[in-house]
Amino acid sequence: MKARGVVRVPGDKSISHRALILGALATGRSRISGILHSADVSSTASVLRSLGVAVPDLASTFTLPGKGLRGLRAPGSPLYAGNSGTTVRLMSGVLAAHPFESRLEGDTSLSRRPMKRIAEPLTAMGARFEFAREDGLPMTIYGGRLMGITWNTRSASAQTKSAILLAGLVGGVQVSVIESQKSRDHTERMLTSLGAPVETEETMVSLSPVDSISPLDLDVPGDPSSAAYFVAYAILGGGETTIPGVCINPTRTGFIDTLAEMGARIVCEERIAAAGDSVATIVARKSSLVDWVLDRARIPSMIDELPLLACVAAAARVTLEVRGAHELRVKESDRIAVVARNLRAVGVDVEELNDGFIVKRRTKPLAGRIETDGDHRIAMSFGVLAALQGSSIEIDDPGCVSVSYPRFWEDLKSLHR
């Protein structure tokens, strides 16, 4: 059957951050195309420029001259990361291994997010951290000579893991990270593709010292978290939708896998390999879903899509139970509280849990006003509901999607006709 709509989602946000950072640390000039041009990724580019890296405008294709593993210069002013937690946490690993002082700052939302989870392992390696407040930005890093480490995160955090790996890479020391469950593995995949000696065994990843890494030659694949909104819209009745060139790294496909188990008609076609990751065309069609209790083990692979899954359950008139998602409390907003509050605002019965939520089977029409708390994931998740036929939903701050997907509303409108 012919696809009713085709959407090309922007480049993957996680890969885009890492491409800039590893390109800056490489020896030689990297070629990068398809990078996500958003506020968060622009924050990483801005921080790198302040450290002496000649990052060009994030055009469709550009070259990035690397400074080598220890070639960054001391910043002349605080490094401003905007709303980007990824920028702060990954760059903390890089800065911990450079022999100078760096002060990291962010906007009001980012300044509330926890940073000691990054500081603890990096301090154990030999860096020193000072916080202007209890556990958030501003944060000053006094970097220098580091020691090797084996660190158990006791959680599944790709950002903590990446900070340690980057500190080991730049510091020239052996590091190993053990997680409770495997988190996103873009950092280790990209490091391997650039010649770094990475070993993985179940939930442990190790990096051995290396003198340099090769430059990138990378076409950034589409972001699966961005694609998820159009998959959701299609299965809820928006019409068959094709989304080409999407990253389907197995640590990122939890949302699609869960929907398929709930009865959604989703297929991945034309699979290829790119930069150590798998890429495919996703096709989604209108589907009937069943009640579901989410497996806790699935949460790390779909943490960003949990608000969307709650909205899908509400629209599909099914019951959904999510537990073990404590991490949602410390995202750009308290996403557990914000999801529950906004579902109630549009007529859905939901129980808020300490570590998740239970969405009850809906009996009322979807109608009301959404207060996003400036959170892009909340805006886009409820934006999908607003686009469905028969809904009457208003989003208070549609502009907040610029953090990860500036053209989201235009792309959604292209299908909603």
C-alpha positions as CSV (number, residue, x, y, z in Angstrom):
1,M,0.0,0.0,0.0
2,K,1.3,3.4,-0.9
3,A,2.4,5.5,2.1
4,R,0.2,8.4,2.9
5,G,3.0,10.5,4.3
6,V,6.8,10.6,4.4
7,V,8.8,12.4,7.0
8,R,12.6,12.8,7.2
9,V,13.5,13.4,10.8
10,P,16.6,15.4,11.7
11,G,19.9,13.9,12.7
12,D,20.1,11.9,15.9
13,K,20.8,14.2,18.9
14,S,23.0,11.8,20.9
15,I,25.1,11.0,17.8
16,S,25.3,14.7,16.9
17,H,26.8,15.7,20.3
18,R,29.3,12.9,20.2
19,A,30.3,13.7,16.6
20,L,31.3,17.2,17.5
21,I,33.2,16.2,20.6
22,L,35.1,13.3,19.1
23,G,35.7,15.3,15.9
24,A,37.2,18.0,18.1
25,L,39.5,15.5,19.8
26,A,40.5,13.6,16.6
27,T,43.8,14.1,14.8
28,G,42.9,15.4,11.3
29,R,39.8,16.9,9.7
30,S,36.4,15.3,10.1
31,R,33.6,15.4,7.5
32,I,30.1,15.5,9.1
33,S,26.8,15.8,7.4
34,G,23.2,15.6,8.6
35,I,24.0,16.8,12.1
36,L,21.0,18.0,14.2
37,H,20.9,21.8,14.0
38,S,19.1,22.5,17.3
39,A,19.6,24.5,20.5
40,D,21.2,21.6,22.4
41,V,23.7,20.6,19.8
42,S,24.5,24.3,19.2
43,S,25.4,24.5,22.9
44,T,28.0,21.8,22.4
45,A,29.4,23.6,19.4
46,S,29.5,26.9,21.3
47,V,31.4,25.3,24.3
48,L,33.9,23.7,21.9
49,R,34.5,27.0,20.2
50,S,35.3,28.6,23.6
51,L,37.9,25.9,24.1
52,G,39.7,26.7,20.8
53,V,38.0,24.4,18.3
54,A,37.1,25.9,15.0
55,V,33.6,24.5,14.8
56,P,31.9,25.9,11.7
57,D,28.2,26.7,11.3
58,L,26.2,23.5,11.5
59,A,25.5,23.3,7.8
60,S,24.3,20.3,5.9
61,T,27.9,19.2,5.4
62,F,31.0,20.6,7.0
63,T,34.5,19.8,8.0
64,L,35.8,20.0,11.6
65,P,39.5,20.4,12.3
66,G,40.5,18.3,15.3
67,K,42.8,19.5,18.1
68,G,44.0,16.1,19.2
69,L,43.2,14.4,22.5
70,R,44.8,17.1,24.7
71,G,44.7,20.1,22.5
72,L,41.9,22.2,24.0
73,R,42.8,25.6,25.4
74,A,41.6,27.1,28.7
75,P,38.4,29.1,28.3
76,G,38.5,32.8,28.9
77,S,35.0,32.9,30.3
78,P,32.3,30.5,31.7
79,L,31.1,27.8,29.3
80,Y,27.4,28.2,28.8
81,A,25.5,25.0,27.9
82,G,22.0,26.4,27.7
83,N,19.5,23.6,28.4
84,S,21.8,20.8,27.3
85,G,22.6,18.2,30.0
86,T,24.4,16.1,27.4
87,T,26.8,19.0,26.7
88,V,27.6,19.4,30.4
89,R,28.0,15.8,31.3
90,L,30.0,14.7,28.3
91,M,32.2,17.7,28.3
92,S,32.9,17.2,32.0
93,G,34.7,14.0,31.1
94,V,36.8,15.9,28.5
95,L,37.6,18.8,30.7
96,A,38.5,16.7,33.7
97,A,41.6,15.5,31.8
98,H,42.7,19.0,30.7
99,P,45.1,20.9,33.1
100,F,43.0,24.1,33.6
101,E,39.9,25.5,35.3
102,S,36.5,25.4,33.6
103,R,33.2,26.8,34.9
104,L,30.1,25.4,33.4
105,E,26.8,27.3,33.4
106,G,23.3,26.7,32.1
107,D,19.8,28.0,32.0
108,T,17.4,27.8,34.9
109,S,16.1,24.3,34.0
110,L,19.6,22.8,33.4
111,S,20.8,24.4,36.7
112,R,18.3,22.3,38.6
113,R,19.5,19.0,37.1
114,P,21.8,16.7,39.1
115,M,25.5,16.7,38.3
116,K,27.2,14.9,41.2
117,R,26.6,11.6,39.4
118,I,29.2,12.8,36.9
119,A,31.5,14.5,39.5
120,E,31.8,11.4,41.7
121,P,33.6,9.1,39.2
122,L,35.7,12.0,37.7
123,T,36.7,13.0,41.2
124,A,37.8,9.5,41.9
125,M,40.0,9.7,38.8
126,G,41.7,12.8,40.1
127,A,39.7,15.9,39.0
128,R,38.3,18.4,41.4
129,F,34.8,19.8,41.3
130,E,33.2,22.8,43.1
131,F,29.4,23.5,43.0
132,A,27.9,26.9,43.5
133,R,24.8,25.1,44.9
134,E,24.2,21.6,46.3
135,D,24.1,19.5,43.2
136,G,23.8,21.5,40.0
137,L,25.2,24.3,37.9
138,P,27.2,26.5,38.0
139,M,30.0,23.9,38.4
140,T,33.7,24.5,38.3
141,I,36.1,21.7,37.1
142,Y,39.8,21.7,38.0
143,G,41.2,19.2,35.6
144,G,44.6,17.6,35.3
145,R,46.4,14.2,35.4
146,L,43.9,11.4,35.9
147,M,44.1,7.8,37.2
148,G,42.4,4.8,35.7
149,I,39.2,3.5,37.2
150,T,36.6,0.8,37.3
151,W,33.3,2.4,38.1
152,N,29.9,0.8,38.8
153,T,27.2,3.3,38.0
154,R,24.6,1.1,39.8
155,S,22.2,2.4,37.1
156,A,21.9,2.7,33.3
157,S,23.2,6.1,32.4
158,A,24.7,6.7,28.9
159,Q,25.9,10.2,30.0
160,T,27.7,9.0,33.1
161,K,29.3,6.1,31.1
162,S,30.3,8.5,28.3
163,A,31.9,11.0,30.7
164,I,34.1,8.3,32.2
165,L,35.1,7.0,28.8
166,L,35.9,10.4,27.5
167,A,38.0,11.2,30.6
168,G,39.9,7.9,30.1
169,L,40.3,8.7,26.4
170,V,41.7,12.2,26.9
171,G,43.6,11.3,30.1
172,G,45.3,8.3,28.5
173,V,44.3,5.9,31.2
174,Q,42.4,2.6,31.4
175,V,38.8,2.9,32.4
176,S,35.9,0.4,32.8
177,V,32.3,1.2,33.4
178,I,29.8,-1.3,34.8
179,E,26.0,-0.6,34.6
180,S,23.0,-2.3,36.0
181,Q,21.5,-2.5,32.5
182,K,23.1,-1.6,29.2
183,S,22.4,2.1,28.3
184,R,22.8,3.8,24.9
185,D,26.1,2.8,23.4
186,H,26.8,5.5,20.8
187,T,30.0,6.6,22.5
188,E,31.7,3.2,22.5
189,R,30.4,2.5,18.9
190,M,31.8,5.7,17.6
191,L,35.1,5.3,19.5
192,T,35.5,1.9,18.0
193,S,34.9,3.2,14.5
194,L,37.7,5.8,15.1
195,G,40.2,3.2,16.1
196,A,40.0,3.3,19.9
197,P,40.5,0.0,21.8
198,V,37.1,-0.6,23.3
199,E,35.9,-3.9,24.7
200,T,32.3,-4.7,25.8
201,E,31.1,-7.6,27.8
202,E,27.4,-7.7,28.8
203,T,26.9,-4.5,30.9
204,M,30.6,-3.6,31.2
205,V,32.6,-1.5,28.7
206,S,36.4,-0.8,28.9
207,L,38.6,1.6,27.1
208,S,42.4,1.2,26.9
209,P,44.8,4.1,26.5
210,V,45.4,5.4,23.0
211,D,47.6,8.2,21.6
212,S,45.1,9.5,19.1
213,I,41.8,8.8,17.3
214,S,41.1,9.1,13.6
215,P,38.8,11.8,12.2
216,L,35.2,11.1,11.4
217,D,33.5,10.6,8.1
218,L,29.9,10.5,9.2
219,D,26.4,10.9,7.8
220,V,24.4,11.3,11.0
221,P,21.3,9.0,10.8
222,G,17.8,10.2,11.8
223,D,16.9,10.5,15.4
224,P,14.7,7.6,16.6
225,S,13.3,9.7,19.5
226,S,12.1,12.2,16.9
227,A,10.8,9.5,14.6
228,A,8.7,8.1,17.6
229,Y,6.3,11.0,17.4
230,F,5.3,10.2,13.8
231,V,5.2,6.5,14.5
232,A,2.7,7.3,17.3
233,Y,0.7,9.6,15.1
234,A,0.4,6.9,12.4
235,I,-0.7,4.1,14.6
236,L,-3.3,6.3,16.3
237,G,-5.0,7.0,13.0
238,G,-2.9,9.6,11.3
239,G,-2.4,7.5,8.2
240,E,0.4,5.2,7.0
241,T,3.7,7.0,7.5
242,T,7.2,6.2,6.2
243,I,10.3,7.6,8.0
244,P,13.5,6.9,6.1
245,G,17.1,6.8,7.3
246,V,16.4,6.3,11.1
247,C,19.0,5.0,13.6
248,I,17.8,1.7,14.9
249,N,20.6,1.0,17.4
250,P,19.1,-1.7,19.7
251,T,19.7,0.5,22.8
252,R,17.3,3.0,21.2
253,T,14.4,1.0,19.9
254,G,12.5,0.3,23.1
255,F,9.5,2.5,22.1
256,I,9.1,0.7,18.7
257,D,9.6,-2.7,20.3
258,T,7.0,-2.0,23.0
259,L,4.4,-0.7,20.6
260,A,4.9,-3.8,18.4
261,E,4.3,-6.0,21.4
262,M,1.1,-4.0,22.2
263,G,-0.2,-4.7,18.7
264,A,1.2,-1.9,16.6
265,R,1.9,-2.5,12.9
266,I,5.4,-1.3,12.5
267,V,8.1,-2.6,10.1
268,C,11.8,-1.7,9.6
269,E,12.9,-1.9,6.0
270,E,16.1,-1.3,3.9
271,R,18.5,-1.9,6.8
272,I,22.1,-0.6,6.3
273,A,25.1,0.0,8.6
274,A,26.5,3.5,9.2
275,A,29.2,4.7,11.6
276,G,28.9,1.6,13.8
277,D,25.1,1.9,14.0
278,S,22.2,0.3,12.1
279,V,19.9,2.5,10.0
280,A,16.5,1.6,8.5
281,T,13.3,3.0,7.0
282,I,10.4,2.8,9.5
283,V,6.8,2.3,8.2
284,A,3.9,2.6,10.6
285,R,0.2,2.0,10.1
286,K,-3.0,2.5,12.1
287,S,-3.3,-0.1,14.7
288,S,-5.3,-1.4,17.7
289,L,-3.4,-1.7,20.9
290,V,-3.8,-3.7,24.1
291,D,-3.3,-2.9,27.8
292,W,0.3,-3.1,28.9
293,V,2.6,-3.3,31.9
294,L,6.1,-2.1,30.8
295,D,9.0,-4.3,31.5
296,R,11.5,-2.3,33.7
297,A,14.4,-3.7,31.7
298,R,13.0,-1.8,28.6
299,I,13.1,1.6,30.2
300,P,16.8,2.6,29.4
301,S,16.1,2.1,25.7
302,M,13.1,4.4,25.7
303,I,13.5,6.8,28.5
304,D,12.9,9.8,26.3
305,E,9.8,8.3,24.8
306,L,8.0,7.4,28.0
307,P,5.9,10.6,28.0
308,L,4.9,9.8,24.5
309,L,4.0,6.2,25.4
310,A,1.7,7.6,28.1
311,C,0.0,9.8,25.5
312,V,-0.4,6.9,23.1
313,A,-2.1,4.8,25.8
314,A,-4.4,7.6,26.5
315,A,-5.4,8.1,22.9
316,A,-5.7,4.4,22.2
317,R,-8.0,4.0,25.3
318,V,-5.8,1.3,26.9
319,T,-4.3,0.9,30.4
320,L,-0.6,1.4,30.7
321,E,1.6,0.8,33.8
322,V,5.2,2.2,34.0
323,R,7.4,1.6,37.0
324,G,11.1,1.9,37.6
325,A,11.4,5.2,35.7
326,H,12.9,7.3,38.5
327,E,15.1,9.1,36.0
328,L,12.1,10.9,34.6
329,R,12.0,13.0,37.8
330,V,15.3,14.8,36.9
331,K,14.9,15.5,33.2
332,E,14.2,18.9,31.7
333,S,11.1,18.8,33.9
334,D,9.8,16.3,36.4
335,R,8.3,14.3,33.6
336,I,6.3,12.0,35.8
337,A,4.5,14.8,37.5
338,V,4.1,16.9,34.3
339,V,2.8,13.9,32.3
340,A,0.3,13.0,35.0
341,R,-0.9,16.6,35.5
342,N,-1.4,17.2,31.8
343,L,-3.1,13.9,31.1
344,R,-5.6,14.9,33.8
345,A,-6.0,18.3,32.2
346,V,-7.2,16.7,28.9
347,G,-9.6,14.3,30.6
348,V,-7.5,11.2,31.3
349,D,-7.5,9.3,34.6
350,V,-3.9,8.7,35.7
351,E,-2.2,7.6,38.9
352,E,1.1,9.2,39.6
353,L,3.7,6.9,41.2
354,N,7.0,7.7,42.8
355,D,8.8,6.0,39.9
356,G,6.3,6.1,37.1
357,F,2.5,6.2,36.4
358,I,-0.6,4.2,35.6
359,V,-2.7,5.5,32.7
360,K,-6.3,4.3,33.0
361,R,-8.6,3.5,30.2
362,R,-10.0,6.8,28.9
363,T,-13.7,7.5,28.6
364,K,-13.8,11.2,27.8
365,P,-12.8,13.2,24.7
366,L,-9.2,14.6,24.7
367,A,-9.6,18.4,25.4
368,G,-7.7,20.9,27.5
369,R,-4.6,23.1,27.8
370,I,-1.1,21.6,28.2
371,E,1.4,23.3,30.4
372,T,4.8,22.0,29.2
373,D,7.1,23.5,31.8
374,G,9.3,24.4,28.8
375,D,10.0,20.7,28.2
376,H,10.3,19.8,24.5
377,R,9.4,16.1,25.0
378,I,6.2,17.1,26.8
379,A,5.2,19.6,24.0
380,M,5.8,17.0,21.2
381,S,4.1,14.1,23.0
382,F,0.9,16.1,23.7
383,G,1.3,17.7,20.2
384,V,0.6,14.3,18.7
385,L,-2.6,14.1,20.7
386,A,-3.5,17.6,19.6
387,A,-3.2,16.6,15.9
388,L,-5.6,13.6,16.2
389,Q,-9.1,14.0,14.8
390,G,-11.6,14.8,17.5
391,S,-9.1,16.3,19.9
392,S,-9.2,19.9,21.2
393,I,-5.8,20.4,22.9
394,E,-3.8,23.6,23.2
395,I,0.0,23.6,23.8
396,D,1.2,26.6,26.0
397,D,4.8,26.8,24.7
398,P,5.2,25.2,21.3
399,G,8.5,27.0,20.7
400,C,10.3,24.9,23.3
401,V,10.7,22.1,20.7
402,S,13.7,24.0,19.3
403,V,15.9,22.2,21.9
404,S,15.7,19.0,19.8
405,Y,13.5,19.4,16.8
406,P,13.0,22.9,15.5
407,R,10.8,22.0,12.6
408,F,8.6,19.5,14.5
409,W,5.3,21.4,14.0
410,E,5.8,21.8,10.3
411,D,6.6,18.1,9.8
412,L,3.6,17.1,11.9
413,K,1.3,19.5,10.0
414,S,2.5,18.0,6.7
415,L,0.9,14.7,7.8
416,H,-2.1,16.3,9.5
417,R,-4.0,17.3,6.3
